[in-house]
Amino acid sequence: MTNRTEEALRQGLIKGWKGLVWLLKIILPVSFATALLVHFGIIYKLDFLLTPVMTWLSLPASAALVLIIGLFTGPYGVVAALSVMTFSMEHMILIAIFILISHNLIQESIIQGNSGINLFFAAFFRLFMALIVTFVCAKIMGVTPESGGAVGLGAYPQESKPFMVMLKLWGWGTFKLTVQIFCIIMPLMVILELAKTFNIITFITKMASPALSVMGLSRSTGMLWLTASIFGLAYGAAVIVEETQSNEYKKEDLTKLHLSIGINHGMIEDPALFLLLGLPVFWLWIPRLVAAIIAVWLYSFFLSARRLYAKRACHKKFCDH
């Protein structure tokens, strides 16, 4: 018992450290490039990328900047922006829905790309679903671009800090993020190894089976889904990548998993940030959960239809001969 426990602890620490190093290879360059975009004001000029679709999403033109910030920096940047820009409650809800699905698009798509799905497809799918879900929610809520009031882009402070000050702020922020990830990854990997050693994972997946069935997911990916749902793609990256690379999963099961967690992950921390702005709980959790379920089941129906078509085509070809 003791030897098994010690070995599980050792393997967990080794895998946790390797996962942290791998994750930092993504986080450091992406976050530094983003810091440069913000420092030199380039990010504030990228709003033209989304301005044409703002009306379609029932958002004012000034929301394009907030969405761009979220796509690059994540929910924290969006909450900071919304705290100084005046939007109606309905518009803030739509912005939150969009960002909860498509935040940190580059970094998290790379993570998904290393754990069973094409990174370009992962990025496109999340952006597409963010647009669709936001559009549907806007129609349900009856929101228009003119609902409430919104200020121009100039309301978001674009302070010009000295480069060295920006560099120090980025370094300190990155250090704190690294410590946070370390404090999550290391115990998580150790717990996972202990769970494997003492067959606890089987019990956990059985407990999660009803939820997985509703989500349209395979029981084999239960632990990965729980990790992404609770910790998110960034914090849970080491576990997700390690598990998908060291274990055999069916491609179909992994695709379903990534469709689901691409839309619906980080179900605790990310939505909680927007609660600080007074946004309703329902719109922060339910729309993307429902969208994730629908996306996976549509994919399942597509696979079934394709198999049925292939079977009929094969049967017809056999009969012709």
C-alpha atoms as one frame of an Amber mdcrd trajectory, in Angstrom:
protein
   0.000   0.000   0.000   2.748   2.434   1.047   4.876   1.715  -2.027   1.906
   2.187  -4.340   1.035   5.465  -2.664   4.605   6.746  -2.842   4.867   5.793
  -6.513   1.559   7.529  -7.282   2.761  10.669  -5.487   6.052  10.610  -7.382
   4.394  10.107 -10.768   1.836  12.805 -10.016   4.521  15.346  -9.139   6.566
  14.487 -12.227   3.567  14.757 -14.553   2.413  17.930 -12.818   5.800  19.588
 -13.303   6.016  18.510 -16.945   2.493  19.805 -17.507   3.342  23.162 -15.913
   6.440  23.581 -18.091   4.478  22.665 -21.222   1.704  25.096 -20.319   4.156
  27.947 -19.661   5.552  27.473 -23.173   2.105  28.534 -24.396   1.169  31.104
 -21.749   4.393  33.151 -21.748   4.600  34.030 -25.469   0.839  34.460 -25.916
   0.392  36.642 -22.825   3.489  38.726 -23.665   2.286  39.288 -27.230  -1.086
  40.365 -25.832   0.611  42.735 -23.365   2.490  44.327 -26.273  -0.750  44.726
 -28.256  -2.326  46.502 -25.297   0.746  48.623 -24.510   1.125  49.948 -28.036
  -2.627  50.449 -28.419  -2.908  47.976 -31.291  -5.683  46.008 -29.587  -7.827
  49.156 -29.492  -7.595  49.390 -33.276  -8.705  45.802 -33.902 -12.359  46.503
 -33.225 -12.958  46.753 -36.992 -12.726  42.943 -37.048 -16.013  42.583 -35.162
 -17.745  45.917 -35.724 -19.637  44.627 -38.827 -21.315  41.877 -36.797 -22.237
  44.001 -33.772 -25.665  44.909 -35.154 -26.315  41.237 -35.983 -25.527  40.397
 -32.345 -27.822  43.221 -31.156 -24.839  45.015 -29.604 -23.676  48.629 -30.016
 -20.527  49.254 -32.089 -18.537  50.095 -28.952 -18.933  46.478 -27.758 -16.538
  45.325 -30.495 -13.568  46.538 -28.458 -14.697  44.606 -25.370 -15.134  41.401
 -27.397 -11.667  41.799 -28.938 -10.173  42.254 -25.465 -11.948  39.087 -24.289
 -10.832  37.029 -27.264  -7.211  37.906 -26.469  -7.104  38.295 -22.685 -10.061
  36.416 -21.223 -12.875  37.243 -18.794 -10.700  39.316 -16.455  -9.967  41.880
 -19.160 -13.640  42.037 -20.109 -14.811  42.588 -16.537 -12.218  45.355 -16.198
 -13.483  46.963 -19.416 -17.155  46.679 -18.464 -16.438  48.301 -15.106 -15.470
  51.562 -16.869 -17.745  51.471 -19.914 -21.459  52.154 -19.729 -23.594  49.374
 -21.229 -27.150  48.357 -20.505 -27.692  45.206 -18.448 -28.959  43.374 -21.579
 -25.830  44.265 -23.544 -23.540  43.197 -20.699 -25.334  39.844 -20.567 -24.761
  39.289 -24.297 -21.101  40.307 -23.992 -20.657  37.891 -21.073 -22.252  35.010
 -23.004 -19.989  35.632 -26.010 -16.824  35.858 -23.900 -17.594  32.893 -21.649
 -17.547  30.727 -24.786 -14.728  32.320 -26.790 -12.305  33.857 -24.264  -8.551
  33.242 -24.498  -9.185  31.853 -27.958  -5.566  31.478 -29.110  -4.135  29.981
 -25.933  -6.981  27.581 -25.232  -7.268  26.470 -28.863  -3.606  25.464 -28.755
  -4.357  23.439 -25.624  -7.270  21.703 -27.349  -5.060  21.146 -30.396  -2.640
  19.184 -28.237  -5.321  16.960 -26.774  -7.270  15.393 -29.593  -8.737  18.004
 -31.962  -7.425  20.297 -34.708  -6.565  23.653 -33.128  -7.896  25.682 -36.095
 -11.185  23.809 -35.985 -11.322  24.295 -32.201 -10.863  28.065 -32.573 -13.363
  28.357 -35.425 -15.955  26.230 -33.640 -15.773  28.240 -30.411 -16.001  31.559
 -32.259 -18.881  30.293 -34.406 -20.779  28.994 -31.370 -20.160  32.241 -29.477
 -21.779  34.137 -32.355 -24.715  31.737 -32.664 -25.480  31.452 -28.945 -25.206
  35.223 -28.444 -27.476  35.830 -31.447 -30.119  33.375 -30.184 -30.016  34.790
 -26.648 -30.401  38.326 -28.028 -33.525  37.269 -29.924 -34.962  35.504 -26.866
 -34.310  38.583 -24.723 -35.602  40.961 -27.386 -32.459  43.100 -27.268 -31.551
  45.685 -29.913 -28.321  47.680 -30.398 -30.168  50.715 -29.041 -31.322  49.012
 -25.814 -30.100  51.163 -22.938 -27.079  53.341 -23.498 -23.456  52.714 -24.389
 -20.514  55.031 -24.560 -17.859  55.201 -27.223 -14.545  53.409 -27.319 -12.804
  56.361 -25.821 -14.415  55.580 -22.466 -12.070  52.667 -22.007  -8.865  54.087
 -20.533  -5.884  53.647 -22.807  -3.180  54.728 -20.390   0.262  55.045 -21.863
   2.566  53.438 -19.298   6.350  53.364 -19.756   7.508  50.141 -21.377   9.462
  49.005 -18.318   6.427  49.585 -16.081   4.314  47.487 -18.478   7.017  44.808
 -18.464   7.089  44.693 -14.649   3.291  44.519 -14.446   3.225  41.730 -17.014
   6.005  39.855 -15.214   4.289  40.119 -11.836   0.914  39.161 -13.275   2.426
  36.184 -15.088   4.252  35.102 -11.942   1.007  35.161  -9.923  -0.757  33.218
 -12.690   2.058  30.639 -12.716   1.767  30.195  -8.943  -2.004  29.776  -9.245
  -1.621  27.161 -11.984   1.119  25.397  -9.992  -1.142  25.239  -6.916  -3.886
  23.664  -9.026  -1.916  21.384 -11.344   0.395  19.713  -8.822  -2.252  18.490
  -6.353  -4.624  17.709  -9.212  -2.092  15.456 -10.947  -1.207  13.766  -7.654
  -4.893  13.172  -6.870  -5.397  11.800 -10.383  -2.510   9.350 -10.004  -3.793
   8.230  -6.608  -7.272   7.827  -8.093  -5.826   5.661 -10.878  -3.791   3.574
  -8.446  -6.725   2.807  -6.158  -9.381   2.616  -8.921 -11.267   5.652  -7.640
 -11.711   7.023 -11.174 -14.120   4.188 -11.968 -16.268   5.231  -9.013 -16.152
   8.921 -10.015 -17.130   8.212 -13.612 -20.022   6.046 -12.400 -21.236   8.926
 -10.248 -20.956  11.291 -13.228 -22.595   8.878 -15.677 -26.075  10.479 -15.572
 -24.630  13.912 -16.355 -22.398  12.471 -19.089 -25.370  10.705 -20.683 -27.330
  13.961 -20.802 -24.292  15.736 -22.271 -23.992  13.014 -24.942 -20.471  12.116
 -23.800 -18.703   8.805 -23.282 -18.010   7.614 -19.740 -14.349   7.196 -20.704
 -13.979  10.969 -20.976 -15.773  11.657 -17.685 -12.687  12.726 -15.733 -11.550
  15.032 -18.540 -14.994  16.653 -18.729 -15.084  17.204 -14.968 -11.583  18.707
 -15.028 -12.427  21.166 -17.815 -15.818  22.003 -16.315 -14.438  22.780 -12.878
 -10.964  24.168 -13.597 -11.304  25.370 -17.198  -9.097  24.688 -20.209  -6.107
  26.723 -19.035  -5.876  25.461 -15.434  -6.932  21.942 -16.396  -4.693  21.796
 -19.473  -1.955  19.638 -17.957  -4.420  16.960 -16.891  -6.338  17.013 -20.181
  -3.221  16.839 -22.371  -1.497  14.235 -20.197  -4.547  11.989 -20.146  -5.278
  12.205 -23.874  -1.657  11.529 -24.806  -1.049   8.683 -22.367  -4.359   6.840
 -22.823  -6.207   5.481 -25.816  -9.450   7.306 -26.524 -11.716   6.869 -29.508
 -11.422   9.825 -31.858 -15.205  10.177 -31.847 -15.300  10.386 -28.038 -12.536
  12.996 -27.941 -14.247  15.096 -30.591 -17.491  15.070 -28.605 -15.572  16.011
 -25.474 -13.880  18.977 -27.149 -17.104  20.196 -28.721 -18.640  20.177 -25.248
 -15.817  21.746 -23.238 -15.011  24.185 -26.028 -18.399  25.785 -25.358 -18.832
  25.026 -21.676 -15.771  25.018 -19.406 -14.616  26.861 -16.311 -18.138  26.708
 -14.890 -17.176  28.111 -11.490 -14.605  30.898 -11.718 -15.411  32.478 -15.098
 -19.155  33.095 -14.601 -18.519  34.181 -11.002 -16.460  37.117 -12.293 -19.487
  38.523 -14.100 -21.630  38.170 -10.982 -19.591  41.085  -9.618 -21.253  43.256
 -12.282 -24.714  42.188 -11.121 -25.479  39.936 -14.099 -28.226  37.288 -13.627
 -27.090  33.771 -12.769 -29.304  32.125 -15.408 -27.631  33.773 -18.418 -24.116
  33.064 -17.122 -24.588  29.299 -16.795 -27.561  27.962 -18.736 -27.109  29.156
 -22.374 -23.681  27.609 -22.922 -24.606  24.448 -21.022 -27.618  23.976 -23.304
 -25.518  24.873 -26.369 -22.878  22.284 -25.407 -25.529  19.561 -25.077 -27.132
  20.456 -28.415 -23.771  20.600 -30.227 -22.707  17.140 -29.033 -26.067  15.529
 -29.852 -26.123  17.142 -33.313 -22.647  15.727 -33.924 -23.847  12.304 -32.744
 -26.818  12.445 -35.118 -24.483  13.488 -37.934 -22.225  10.485 -37.277 -25.219
   8.138 -37.157 -26.598   9.525 -40.420 -23.209   9.187 -42.089 -22.857   5.588
 -40.950 -26.372   4.791 -42.143 -25.659   6.385 -45.518 -22.383   4.477 -45.851
 -24.127   1.223 -44.915 -26.882   1.757 -47.487 -24.379   2.763 -50.155 -22.337
  -0.348 -49.439 -25.490  -2.526 -49.522 -26.600  -0.965 -52.811 -23.174  -1.507
 -54.315 -23.224  -5.154 -53.160 -26.720  -5.665 -54.652 -25.690  -4.107 -57.976
 -22.981  -6.683 -58.245
